[in-house]
Amino acid sequence: MLVTQDDLPRVLECLEKHDTLSIDTETTGLERTDLPFAAIIATDTDEYYFDPRCSGDFWGKVNLIGPKEWALQNAKFDMKMLGRKDVRLQGIHYDTACGSRLMRNDPISHSLDAQAHRHLGVRKGTDVKAYIKEHNLYETRRDFFGVEYKQVRYQDVPLDIMHNYACLDARLTYDLHRKYEREL
């Protein structure tokens, strides 16, 4: 669900009723100057896409969701990005990338896509990547050593395409967390 300003109070009230939530951020990049531009929260049944273009300034309101069990893929990264918007998740934090290593600690990929395929039989869609390639949504950056690289501009992907992609990430994170919780 794409959360609007009108939906925001009702959605936050709904989220408060759940003990376990997953959260994922969509960001402008991986550097320390980059910021999150959207957040997605999943429950056992639903996904909520928060984007300032529709949801208004929701970032501070995420702090109002009381102590929970939060599932994140690469928690250190998302928590750092959320912190840039002054969001501090209360409760227990569970990292599905760490859970994946506990399930199988060998040199395989522990990316969200690889975990979803391996443990849930699900492959992420290619709509976003195809759109990015077709519309050349890249910017050239330089790393610490001056080496150029291309940074994808996810923030320029239309909401209707980005929404489905991002909600699936939050859903997969939630489902992987539940699976690892049962099996570990």
Disulfide bonds with the S-S distance in Angstrom:
none
